[in-house]
């Protein structure tokens, strides 16, 4: 099973990369620190224990980089990461590495990212870095999602050593089940002029007060999305949509538990709602499609209206 690296924040991922590097290079790996050029590097000076192999290890000054993404199914070949554009992540990194090389602060370079690294794209990008920075090809190495998962299996203690605690992590819900629900229900969610008003399980005003949702925000949500709730309820209740209902329930479980754990970090439920929408749309290519952000808001409003997320009177003593 793949580890959800996308659920980590940048500092968690950096600590994880340091521990992976210590397993490969040795205890002398220095953690990520901000250099004079603004870049954050991990460094190792000496002979690696086992990288790239125990028989032929790197010997010299190794610079390590961690490039974390909160996106699900990210890839090294995405334009914003590996393209020739000056604004791409790799282009900016190359310019920084050139300065390190000129100052004799770089012999070897290893980059870790929780993006998929294809068999064609990987060697191409490594060659580009080597050529533009002035390193031998064998002195540049990229570690992608696949190898990271292998390292966690090979060295299961790195999570503990990196001090990663899921409870302390940010509110980063899984988007996969929600994406499947939205794909299945999208055609049903066409605006209707005369939808009957759904029956309230509790009064909307009471629920908003319990969750610290502002009157203005609650009114805006209701005006925009209340008309969809009956359609969603009917769709999920249909026997032929049992699998979609299962995915919806899985989404609700994930969201609600994480909201409960992190609710104190947000001043109002307005903030929680907006954060969920922004995060889900940014992290999932399906939800980032044209018009999908509105469907995410529709589904989140339904969850809230239906008392599946947020506080409700039955749960308050």
PLY file of the C-alpha trace (Angstrom):
ply
format ascii 1.0
element vertex 317
property float x
property float y
property float z
element edge 316
property int vertex1
property int vertex2
end_header
0.00 0.00 0.00
1.33 3.43 -0.94
2.05 5.85 1.88
0.00 9.09 1.70
2.98 11.45 1.34
0.59 14.12 0.05
-0.88 14.33 3.56
2.41 15.56 4.98
3.42 19.19 5.12
6.77 20.35 3.75
8.61 20.14 7.07
7.34 16.60 7.70
8.52 15.56 4.26
11.93 17.16 4.79
12.42 15.25 8.04
11.38 12.04 6.30
13.88 12.65 3.48
16.67 13.29 6.01
15.99 9.94 7.67
15.94 8.17 4.30
19.24 9.81 3.40
20.78 8.73 6.71
19.82 5.14 5.93
21.46 5.41 2.50
24.46 7.65 3.23
25.11 7.50 6.96
24.45 9.22 10.27
26.44 12.26 9.15
23.64 13.61 6.95
22.85 17.15 8.07
19.19 18.14 8.09
17.61 20.74 5.85
18.78 24.27 6.49
18.26 27.47 4.55
21.40 28.50 2.68
22.54 31.97 1.62
20.74 31.51 -1.70
17.44 30.77 0.00
17.42 27.07 -0.88
16.91 24.41 1.76
19.41 21.57 1.45
20.39 18.44 3.30
24.11 17.71 3.07
26.50 14.82 3.49
30.29 15.00 3.33
32.17 11.72 2.99
31.63 8.21 1.62
28.06 6.93 1.49
27.27 3.70 3.33
25.23 2.18 0.55
24.37 4.70 -2.15
24.15 4.07 -4.99
25.64 0.77 -3.79
27.98 -0.45 -1.08
30.44 -1.58 -3.76
30.56 1.78 -5.54
29.43 4.54 -3.16
29.36 8.27 -3.75
32.35 9.97 -2.11
32.43 13.73 -1.71
29.89 16.45 -0.92
26.31 15.36 -1.57
23.47 17.87 -1.62
19.96 16.54 -1.06
16.71 18.26 -1.96
13.10 17.55 -0.93
10.37 18.70 -3.30
7.03 17.92 -1.71
3.65 18.26 -3.37
0.20 18.10 -1.80
-1.20 16.92 -5.13
-2.38 13.36 -5.54
-0.77 11.52 -8.48
1.82 14.21 -9.12
4.46 13.48 -11.77
8.00 14.67 -12.44
6.95 15.31 -16.02
4.38 17.98 -15.15
5.20 21.31 -16.84
5.32 23.22 -13.56
7.99 20.83 -12.30
10.26 19.65 -15.10
9.71 21.88 -18.11
12.35 24.13 -19.68
10.41 27.23 -18.61
12.39 29.48 -16.29
9.55 29.37 -13.78
9.48 25.58 -13.44
10.66 24.07 -10.16
13.54 22.24 -11.81
14.72 25.26 -13.80
14.92 27.34 -10.65
16.72 24.54 -8.84
19.28 24.22 -11.64
20.18 27.90 -11.37
20.78 27.44 -7.65
22.86 24.31 -8.19
25.08 26.13 -10.69
26.11 28.56 -7.96
26.86 25.72 -5.56
29.00 24.02 -8.19
30.90 27.22 -8.92
31.67 27.56 -5.20
32.87 23.94 -4.94
29.90 23.10 -2.70
28.48 20.31 -4.84
29.86 16.97 -6.04
26.69 14.86 -6.03
23.01 15.74 -6.14
19.98 13.71 -5.04
16.40 14.95 -5.24
13.46 13.35 -3.43
9.85 14.04 -4.38
6.51 12.33 -3.81
5.84 12.51 -7.55
5.78 9.54 -9.89
9.06 9.15 -11.75
8.69 7.49 -15.13
11.36 5.34 -16.73
11.75 7.80 -19.59
11.23 11.15 -17.86
13.51 10.34 -14.92
16.74 9.77 -16.88
15.96 12.73 -19.13
15.62 15.13 -16.19
18.71 13.72 -14.48
20.69 14.24 -17.68
19.40 17.80 -17.97
20.55 18.64 -14.44
23.94 17.01 -15.03
24.53 18.85 -18.32
23.40 22.28 -17.17
25.07 22.18 -13.75
28.29 20.53 -14.92
28.09 17.18 -13.12
28.65 13.65 -14.38
25.42 11.87 -15.20
26.05 9.20 -12.56
26.37 11.94 -9.93
22.72 13.01 -10.23
19.84 10.92 -8.95
16.09 11.46 -8.56
14.00 9.52 -6.05
10.30 9.42 -6.86
7.14 8.10 -5.27
7.80 4.50 -6.17
11.26 4.37 -4.60
10.09 6.31 -1.53
7.49 3.63 -0.83
10.18 0.98 -1.23
12.40 2.81 1.26
9.60 2.86 3.83
9.22 -0.88 3.47
12.98 -1.41 3.63
13.41 0.94 6.60
10.08 0.93 8.49
11.47 3.00 11.36
12.01 6.16 9.30
8.46 7.40 9.97
9.09 7.22 13.71
12.55 8.74 13.38
11.08 11.61 11.34
8.66 12.31 14.22
5.64 12.12 11.96
2.40 11.80 13.91
-0.82 11.70 11.84
-2.70 13.42 14.66
-0.39 16.42 14.43
-0.67 16.70 10.66
-2.62 19.36 8.78
-6.27 18.98 7.79
-5.67 17.22 4.46
-8.67 15.07 3.49
-8.50 12.33 0.90
-9.99 13.41 -2.42
-10.21 10.10 -4.28
-13.61 8.89 -3.04
-15.12 12.36 -3.39
-13.85 12.55 -6.97
-15.60 9.27 -7.79
-18.84 10.51 -6.22
-18.72 13.76 -8.16
-17.99 12.00 -11.45
-20.98 9.73 -10.89
-23.41 12.41 -9.77
-22.38 15.35 -11.96
-25.12 14.82 -14.56
-27.76 14.81 -11.83
-26.66 18.15 -10.45
-28.08 20.39 -13.13
-29.88 23.42 -11.71
-33.63 23.07 -11.42
-36.02 25.99 -11.10
-38.56 24.31 -8.86
-36.96 21.85 -6.50
-38.93 21.16 -3.30
-37.25 22.45 -0.17
-35.60 19.54 1.64
-36.64 18.70 5.17
-34.24 20.02 7.77
-32.86 17.47 10.24
-32.15 20.37 12.61
-32.70 24.03 11.95
-30.03 25.54 9.75
-29.60 28.45 12.16
-29.04 26.10 15.09
-26.45 24.07 13.21
-24.63 27.21 12.09
-24.46 28.50 15.64
-23.02 25.20 16.90
-20.35 25.24 14.20
-19.53 28.96 14.35
-20.52 29.52 10.74
-21.24 33.17 10.04
-24.74 34.24 9.02
-23.45 35.80 5.81
-21.55 32.69 4.76
-24.43 30.37 5.69
-26.87 32.47 3.68
-24.60 32.45 0.63
-24.23 28.66 0.77
-27.95 28.15 1.18
-28.86 30.45 -1.71
-26.42 28.75 -4.06
-26.63 25.08 -3.15
-29.77 24.24 -1.19
-31.65 23.37 -4.39
-29.22 20.52 -5.09
-29.62 18.66 -1.81
-32.83 16.76 -2.69
-31.27 15.51 -5.95
-28.19 14.28 -4.14
-30.25 12.57 -1.46
-32.39 10.78 -4.05
-29.36 9.77 -6.09
-27.53 8.28 -3.11
-30.69 6.45 -1.94
-31.19 4.67 -5.28
-30.28 0.93 -5.03
-28.25 1.03 -8.24
-25.98 3.65 -6.69
-24.98 1.56 -3.68
-21.27 1.73 -4.58
-21.42 5.52 -4.90
-23.14 5.69 -1.51
-20.32 3.58 -0.04
-17.74 6.01 -1.43
-19.74 8.95 -0.12
-19.81 7.40 3.35
-16.05 6.76 3.19
-15.53 10.41 2.26
-17.71 11.57 5.14
-15.84 9.39 7.64
-12.50 10.77 6.48
-13.63 14.40 6.48
-15.50 14.34 9.76
-12.75 12.68 11.77
-10.15 15.10 10.46
-12.42 18.09 11.01
-13.00 17.03 14.62
-9.27 16.62 15.21
-8.31 19.96 13.67
-11.43 22.10 14.30
-9.69 24.20 16.95
-7.16 25.38 14.35
-9.85 27.35 12.47
-11.70 30.35 13.82
-14.96 29.63 12.01
-16.54 26.90 9.93
-16.39 29.36 7.03
-12.62 28.83 7.15
-12.96 25.05 7.38
-15.30 24.95 4.39
-13.12 27.17 2.21
-9.95 25.33 3.21
-11.48 21.98 2.27
-12.55 23.26 -1.14
-9.20 24.86 -1.93
-7.21 21.84 -0.78
-9.32 19.28 -2.62
-9.30 21.21 -5.88
-5.54 21.81 -5.76
-4.69 18.21 -4.92
-6.82 16.22 -7.34
-6.73 16.55 -11.16
-10.34 15.32 -11.42
-11.62 17.94 -8.99
-9.48 20.62 -10.64
-11.40 20.27 -13.92
-13.51 23.08 -15.27
-16.61 23.63 -13.17
-15.63 20.96 -10.65
-14.88 23.40 -7.82
-18.57 24.29 -7.75
-19.49 20.60 -7.52
-17.06 20.21 -4.62
-18.84 23.07 -2.84
-22.23 21.49 -3.61
-21.16 18.16 -2.12
-19.57 19.75 0.95
-22.71 21.81 1.53
-24.81 18.64 1.28
-22.57 16.92 3.82
-22.95 19.88 6.14
-26.70 20.28 5.59
-27.21 16.55 6.05
-25.30 16.70 9.38
-22.61 14.35 8.07
-19.83 16.83 8.81
-19.64 19.48 11.49
-21.33 19.51 14.88
-25.04 18.85 15.31
-27.31 18.86 18.39
-27.47 15.07 18.72
-23.68 15.00 19.21
-23.61 17.82 21.77
-24.17 16.98 25.42
0 1
1 2
2 3
3 4
4 5
5 6
6 7
7 8
8 9
9 10
10 11
11 12
12 13
13 14
14 15
15 16
16 17
17 18
18 19
19 20
20 21
21 22
22 23
23 24
24 25
25 26
26 27
27 28
28 29
29 30
30 31
31 32
32 33
33 34
34 35
35 36
36 37
37 38
38 39
39 40
40 41
41 42
42 43
43 44
44 45
45 46
46 47
47 48
48 49
49 50
50 51
51 52
52 53
53 54
54 55
55 56
56 57
57 58
58 59
59 60
60 61
61 62
62 63
63 64
64 65
65 66
66 67
67 68
68 69
69 70
70 71
71 72
72 73
73 74
74 75
75 76
76 77
77 78
78 79
79 80
80 81
81 82
82 83
83 84
84 85
85 86
86 87
87 88
88 89
89 90
90 91
91 92
92 93
93 94
94 95
95 96
96 97
97 98
98 99
99 100
100 101
101 102
102 103
103 104
104 105
105 106
106 107
107 108
108 109
109 110
110 111
111 112
112 113
113 114
114 115
115 116
116 117
117 118
118 119
119 120
120 121
121 122
122 123
123 124
124 125
125 126
126 127
127 128
128 129
129 130
130 131
131 132
132 133
133 134
134 135
135 136
136 137
137 138
138 139
139 140
140 141
141 142
142 143
143 144
144 145
145 146
146 147
147 148
148 149
149 150
150 151
151 152
152 153
153 154
154 155
155 156
156 157
157 158
158 159
159 160
160 161
161 162
162 163
163 164
164 165
165 166
166 167
167 168
168 169
169 170
170 171
171 172
172 173
173 174
174 175
175 176
176 177
177 178
178 179
179 180
180 181
181 182
182 183
183 184
184 185
185 186
186 187
187 188
188 189
189 190
190 191
191 192
192 193
193 194
194 195
195 196
196 197
197 198
198 199
199 200
200 201
201 202
202 203
203 204
204 205
205 206
206 207
207 208
208 209
209 210
210 211
211 212
212 213
213 214
214 215
215 216
216 217
217 218
218 219
219 220
220 221
221 222
222 223
223 224
224 225
225 226
226 227
227 228
228 229
229 230
230 231
231 232
232 233
233 234
234 235
235 236
236 237
237 238
238 239
239 240
240 241
241 242
242 243
243 244
244 245
245 246
246 247
247 248
248 249
249 250
250 251
251 252
252 253
253 254
254 255
255 256
256 257
257 258
258 259
259 260
260 261
261 262
262 263
263 264
264 265
265 266
266 267
267 268
268 269
269 270
270 271
271 272
272 273
273 274
274 275
275 276
276 277
277 278
278 279
279 280
280 281
281 282
282 283
283 284
284 285
285 286
286 287
287 288
288 289
289 290
290 291
291 292
292 293
293 294
294 295
295 296
296 297
297 298
298 299
299 300
300 301
301 302
302 303
303 304
304 305
305 306
306 307
307 308
308 309
309 310
310 311
311 312
312 313
313 314
314 315
315 316
